Amino acid sequence: MRRIIYLLAFIFLSSTAFAQMSKHGKFAIAIHGGAGTIKRENMSPEREAEYRAKLEEALKAGHKVLEDGGSSLDAAVTAIQTMEESPLFNAGKGAVFTNDGKNELDAAIMDGATRNAGTVAGISTVKSPIAAARAVMENSPHVMMIGEGAEQFAKEQGLDMVAPSYFFTDRRYEQLQRIKETEKQQLDHDGDHEGGDRRQGVLDAKFPDRKFGTVGAVALDQNGNLAAATSTGGMTNKRYGRVGDVPIIGAGTYADNATCAVSATGHGEYFIRSVVAYDIAALMKYKGLSLKEAANEVVKDKLVEMGGGGGVISIDGEGNIALPFNTAGMYRASIDTEGTMYIGIYEDE
């Protein structure tokens, strides 16, 4: 009798484990490098090739983590750190300058399994802002730390610290000098799209190289856990300690295993006011919309009605991916649950 009970228990546990493996097991990842006035006519073939190569490098790095059984958090951080180390994007090494000629970086990360989150804002001496955000999430009781306090915490956590000059690039500094002539704030996305708010945008004709951006990653791992992470240098020529949507959980970054993981890029003020990332999750949870339906409604309808430009990358618990944007282009890439890789820049891709 005892043997029969053991046998039945073994069969039950084995079938349960198999069901869990079949339910999860799948994994996928998506990344972005910013949305904005990204047009073929303003992009040299050489520069386009650089962006595509770096997107592919970051994407594959994150996907390898998932393939090896790593967590969605590790995958997202790995992908983002690859982009943080590239001057092509407005994050980490490629961060834009404030009006005072400084680099101020923001980042956020969220664990869909626990809904724990960590963010940092206005830091200038931490080599990897996304690593600092993760340290806040995992090693402190807080969600957000800013400025010198965040830097002190990062140093105590043993993170790589650098001199502010590490983030200096000639191209970004020249960009600041040009934009200061207009006394406007240049976004790393399209603040001048049709129907949009032109007060903080810059005419495409005057700044045709406005093709830089915030970076982000969303991932689903083999255990069925979602994660979202985002890193940015903010907006060129910003003043007064401005902080955008990236480190605001629910605005530029959000993850919940019950719905989806989202990383946004765009005009931060609109994304904060619209609570974009959470709104997508809420439409799925409370209205039963699919990921694609929810993401499109928020990005292509609600944001457009308000005059906000930008886009999101998003993924749900089944590995479905949605990458909507309402600007001329968005640097984006993904590898789905079937292992199919996609890289896009322009609207018609």
Phi, psi and omega in degrees: 000317181297321179297322179295318180297315179298320181294317178296319179297318179297315179298318181296313181294321180294318180292324178295315179297319180296320180297319179294320179295319181288329180288318180261238177069320180286154178209155182198163182209149174221148180224161172221158178234023178109153178238153178166206181280077185248101185237147181303320184293341180258005186240123176286152178303323181294316181291321177300318179298323178298313181297314181297320180294318181290321176299316180296319179299312181295317181299312182294326178297315178293319181295324179299322177300314180295317181300325180276006178091010180287170184279158177297327177296313179297320181296315181296317180295317180300314180297316182293319181297329175298320180280328177298331182273002180253136178285358181289333187246156179276070179194143179055234185303331183262018184298145179281172183256147173280176178300331179276004180077029179245164173252124178236120188248145179234152177201159179208152175214147179217137180263116182292336181288320184248345188061024169285152182211156176215139179218154173227153180214144175066036179260153186223359185230010178258122185301317180241099180302326181292329176293324178294318179298318180295323178297321177298317181295315189268336188237018176215164177273004187256169175255318184233138171228147184229158170052221185298326179296318178295322179292320177298316179298316180299319180295318179295333179278358178080020179285158179292122179252148182223162172288150179307332181295343178303327185272358183285128171227140181302319184298317179292322181293319177296324177298319178297316182298320179293317184288331180295335178297333181266347184056036175244176179249119183272128180269160177267023180211187185272099176267008186231023179289163183302128180087356184273176179273115185274355186297327182247008180267174177229136182301134182302324183295328182279328182229071183292348182264019182284072186228053182234162181193157167312150178242153180203163178210143172229144185211152171240126180260178186291347176269002178084014181264141179256154174210150176226142179212146183215145179217141184206160173256007178081216181239145180297137175070019179290155180230175167059030177068029181302136174234134182267206188277337188309307183275008178264105182298130183099340179262293182258349184212134177196146176208136178208122181304333182288342183226284187195175172238137186223136170231131186247160173214132181160199180287099190308321182301320178290322181292327176292311182296332181265355183045053192305307185298316180289326181300321178298314179296320181294321178297325177290317185287316188262337179249354177072021179287154174286167179303313182298317180297314182294314181296318179295320181298318182286313187279319187264346178246294185299313181294319180298319179300325180278342182095016182265134180253146177151199181196179179220158163246142184209153180212144178251182186292347177263359180089007174293142184237138176227133185229055184282150174207158182240019179252183182292336180193167175207127174290120187207154179199154180203157168231118186275185184293342178270357180086010180279125181265141178226135175227128180222153176232311186267169185295326186270013180264000000 
